[in-house]
Amino acid sequence: MTTEEKGSVPPTPAKTGELLAAAQPKAPPAGRLRTALVAGCRAGSVGAGIGLAVAALEQLAIALWAPGRVEATASERLAGGTLGASFFAISAVVAGSFGHYVGSFRSPSAARRGKIALATLAISSVALFHAFALGLRLLLGSSLTVSGVQFFLNSAGHMLQAIGSQYLGYLAAVVAGGAVVAAGVALAVRRVSRAPMTVRRVEVAGSVGLSALALVAVAGPVPSAIKRGAAKTSPEVALISSVAGPSRRADRFSGEGFGLLTKAALDSPPQATRAEWDLAAADSELRPNVIVITLETVGANHVGFLGYPRDVTPNLDRIADRGLVLERAYSTATHSNYAQMGVISSLFPRRGAALDMYHRLDYPRVLLHDLLAPLGYTTGTVSSQDENWQGMLRFQSTGTATYFRHALDHQGERLDMVTEEIAPDEETVRHAIEWIDRADGAPFSLYLNLQSTHFPYPIPKAAPRPFQPSEPKGTFNYVVWERAELQTIVNRYDNALRYVDQQVGRLYDALAERDLLHDTIIVITADHGENFFDHDMVTHGRSLFEEEARVPLVVHYPAWVDARRVDVPVSTLDVLPTIVDLMGLPPHPALQGESTAWVGLPGNERRAAVFMNIQGWKHYDGIVCLPYKLVFDPDTEVSALYDLERDPKELFDVAQQRPDVTVALEEVLLAQIEAQEVYHADDDDGRLLRKERFAPQMLSCPELSGR
C-alpha cells in the first residue's frame, strides 16, 4: 500500500454525488433553465399554500377585531384570498427559479440551497407585507396604497423616529414573527423538494396556474368591478389598483353632462389676465396689514365660540365676538401637508391619483407673500412647524423674497411631536411680534403657524395644565389609544389648546397696544380637526367626517367687517380671496376659492360647492352641497351620502335611499377631480394648460331634487 493510499479518506455520499455531477457533462442552458423553473414551481406550491392560510387568517382577524371595516361579499372574499395566494405563488416561483438557476452553475446542492433561500425570502417578504397591510386595515381601516407608501417614504426619517420611539414593541413583534415564519417556510420548501414525482406534477401545474392568475390581475383585462371587489380583501390588488391609470370617471355617467362640467372647470382664466390684476392692485391705495393664523389640529367642535362647553379658548372667543364667524367652514384636506398649503395658496391640493409631495411645481402659484410683496408689503412666515414635512417648504419657495422662520431656525429647546420637533408656540409668537415691530410702520403680511395642538399635544413644562388628569397611562400613540383613557387624553388636548389660545391672545393684545387692530385683517383658521373616538377613530387623516373636516374660520377687520355669524358652507381655499376682496381689489385669477367677506348678506348668494380630499394613508374625495355631503372612495368607487341637517353626526349613509342626489353630486365631484388631474397631468396637454391658464375653476353645486 502506498503512502497516498494510507492517507486517503473514503468520500461521503454527498461528496460522491458532487464528484459524479462534476464529472458529468454540463447541462445545456435550456435544460438548466427548465430544471430551475420546475424547482421554482415546486417552491411556488408552498407559497400558494401559505398564501391561502394567510388569507383565511386575515379574514378571521378582520371579523374578530374590526367587524364592519371590510364590507365584502363571500365571493369577493374568495376572489381576494385566491389572488393573495397567487401572489405568494408567483413570488416563490420567480425567486426559487432564480436561486436554483444561479446555484446550478456550482453544484446540485448549491442549486437546492439557492432555491430554498430565495424562495423563503420571497414568501416571508410577502407574508410581512400582508402583516403590515392587515395592521393598517385593523388600526386605520385603510388599504395600503401608493399614496400611503409615498407618505411614508417622503418622510422616512420622521417615520422611523416615530417607530423607534413609540412603535418599537410592535416592530420587535413583527421581526420575531417574521423569523418564525421564515424558518417554517424554509422547512416547508425543503420538504417539498423531496416529494414523489406524481406530487411534483400537481405542484408545478398549480403554481403555474396561480402565477398566471397573479399576472392577469396585474396586467390583464380584468373587469374593474372584479378588481374593486378583490381589492377589499387582497392587499396586493388594493396597492395595484391605487396606481394611476386611464381615467374611467366619464363611464359612470350617461349623456354629455360630465364632459361639459369638466370643460367648464378647465375654462379657467388665461395667465395673461394676471397683468390686468397687477395694474388694478398697483392703482389701489388701500394697504391694510394682513395676518393669517393657522392652528394645527383644531376642529370647529372644540372651540368655545362654536359651542364647545369648556372654557378652553377665551381669546379666540373674544376675537370671534368682534369678527365674521364662518360657522360651517371646511378644510381642503384632513392632513397638514395639503390643508396648510391650501390656506396660503387658494389652490385645491388634489392634483393626481397619488400623493402630491411638491416635487413637480410647474404650475402657477400665487401665495400670500407673492400677492402682497409686489404691492410694497413686508412679508413673512413664522412657523412652529418643521416646514420640510412632506415637501411643504418646496411648495412655499416661489422665488419671491420673503422673511421665513420655522422650527429648525429655533435655537432653544424644542418640543417632541414624535414625527418631528417643533418650536414652542410662545417663542414663535414672541418672534412674530418682534418681526412686526421691525416693519416700522410699513404695511406687512404675516403667515403664522402654531403647532402644540398636534398629537401628542406637547406644551412647555411651565405651561399651565388646568384640566386633569392629563397623562395617559396605557397605549397612547398616533394610531391607537385606550378608550378607557379618553377623558385623560381630551384633558391633555384641551391643555394644549388653552396654551395655543393664550399665544393668540398675546399677539392680539400686542396689536392692540400698537394701535394696529383697526387696520389689520386677521384671519384665524385651522388645518383640520381631530378624532377622539368619533366614528371609532383617533387623531386625524382618517376620514372626511365633520370632526376632522370642519374647522374654525374667523375674519377680524373692524375697518370693514361687522361682527356677524354665517352658517353657509365655505372652504379654507377662500382665505386669500377674502383678503383680496377686503383690500378692495378684484378677484385674483390664480386663486381657486372665492371671497367670503360679504357672504350671507342680501345679494350675496353662494352656489360654490365645497371640495375636500385625503391622499395620505387613506384616499377619499368629498363634496358638500347642503344639506348633503358625499364622500367618494376612489379605490372601491363607492360613495357614502350623509344628510347633515337630519343626521349631523353622520351615522346613516343614505346613498341607496337617494340615488338621484348621489349621482348628481358624484358627477360634479368627479368632473372637478377630472379637471384637476387633466390640468396637472405630466403630458403635453397638461403642460400646455399650465403654461396658458391658471388652475381649474371650482364648480358649483348641482340643482338637487326635493327631500
Summary of the structure (lengths in Angstrom):
residues: 707
radius of gyration: 30.1
end to end distance: 108.5
largest distance: 119.7
contacts: 2412
relative contact order: 0.11
helix: 51%
strand: 13%
